[in-house]
Amino acid sequence: MSEDTVINIMQMAIKTVIFASAPPLLLGLIVGIVVSIIQTITSINEQTLAFIPKILAVFLSLIIFGPFIISTIKELFLTLYVDLARFIR
């Protein structure tokens, strides 16, 4: 297996990780910022108040974007599986 092949596989894997993890992370970030702004406005300094909405947002995003995440990971797996004989040489 050449260096170009390894670099190509690593690029595909990194791209897949970014695309698969972006929706839950971005939604958690947005909810965290909104909750922090609300806490700042109301002067509430409770750390657990921000934790529960973020967890619920991440779970909701996994339910909504689950099919997209699974298809993205499946596409990488199938690409690697189909070309496995070429990689072994």
Protein Blocks (a to p, Z undefined) as FASTA:
>chain_A
ZZklmmmmmmmmmmmmmmmmmmmmmmmmmmmmmmmmmmmmnopabfklmmmmmmmmmmmm
mmmmmmmmmmmmmmmmmmmmmmmmmmmZZ
